[in-house]
Amino acid sequence: MKTIKKIHLQKCVDAVNKKTIKFNQMSKVTKITEEQLATINKINQELNSLIHNLGVLESQKHSLLHQLPDVNKEMEDFKKFLEEEYGQININLQTGEYTVIEVNNPEELKSV
């Protein structure tokens, strides 16, 4: 019986030794060159910077898209104000000069 236990114990020790050898072989540290490491880190840093900048731009875009309806409404309100004061006009935005829109058919006024 002692012989069987001894054989079994020896097999266990051998199995542990084989696993230790395999583990030691697997844990051998290998590295890329310092130049390669520097290059990949530089590229990774540039990639992270681009991703960050895209996030900032998306945030700005989101904010601008929320401002757009307000500015459009402000423009429409001011057009109505000008129309009440001057009637239907075309305005030169560089000079401020305007020309009156003459409409013979009242239906044409609705489309202008």
N, C-alpha and C positions, 0 to 999 in steps of 0.2 A: 504494500500500500504506500509506503514511503517512497518507493521508486516511482510510482505513478504520479504522486504529488510532485516529486522532484522533476520528473519529465514535464509535467504540465507547467510547473513554475518556470522551468527553463524555456519552454515554448513562449510563455508570456513575456519573459525577459527578452528573448530574441525578437518578438513582435514589436516590443517597445523600442528596442535598439534600431530595428529597420525603420520604424516611423520617425525616430529621432534623426536618422541618417537622411531620410527623405526630406524631413522638415529643414534640416541644415542645408541641404542642396537647394531647396526651394527658397530659402531665405537669403540666398546670396544676393547682395545688393549690386545692381548694375545701373549705370547712369549714362545719360546722354552727355555730350561735351558741354563745357561751360558756355561756349559760343552758341550752341544750339539752344541751351536753356535760356540764355539772354534773348535770343531771337524770338523764341516762342512766348516768353513773357512780354516782350515788346508788342508783339502782334496781339496777344490777349488783352493788354492794356488799351491798345488802340480800339479793339473790338468793344470792350466795355465802355470806353468813352463815346463811341458812336451810338451804342445802345442807350446810354444815358442822354445824349443829345436828342435822339429820336423821342425819348420820353418827354423831355422838356418841350419839344416842338408840338407833340400831341397835346400836351396840357395847354399850351398857348393857343393851339387851333381850337380846342374845346371852348376856351374862354372867348375867343373871337366869334365863334359860331353863336354863342349866347348873346353877344353884343349886337350882332348884325340885325336882328329883328327890331331892336330899339332904335337903331340909327335909321333903318328904313321907315319906321313909323314917324320919326322926327322929320325926315325929308318930306313924307306925304303930308304931314300937318303943316309944314312951312309952305309947301306948294299951294295948299288950300288957302292959307293966309294971303299969299301973294296974288292968287287968283281973285280973292275977294277985293283986294285993293286995286289991281290992274286989269282984271278980266283975264281971258285966255291969251297968254303970251308965250313967245319963245325967248329965252334969255341966253345971251352970249356969256358964258361963264368966265371968260377972260376979261371982258370989258365991262360987263354989267348992262350993256345995251340990250334992249328988247324990241321985239316987233309984235304987233297985235296979230293974233290969228283971226282972220275973217272967215266966218262960216256962213254959208248961204242956207244950208240945210241943218236944222237943229239936231238931227240924228248924228251928224258928223261931230258935234260937240262931245257926245258921249264917248267917242272912240279916241279923242285927243288926250 
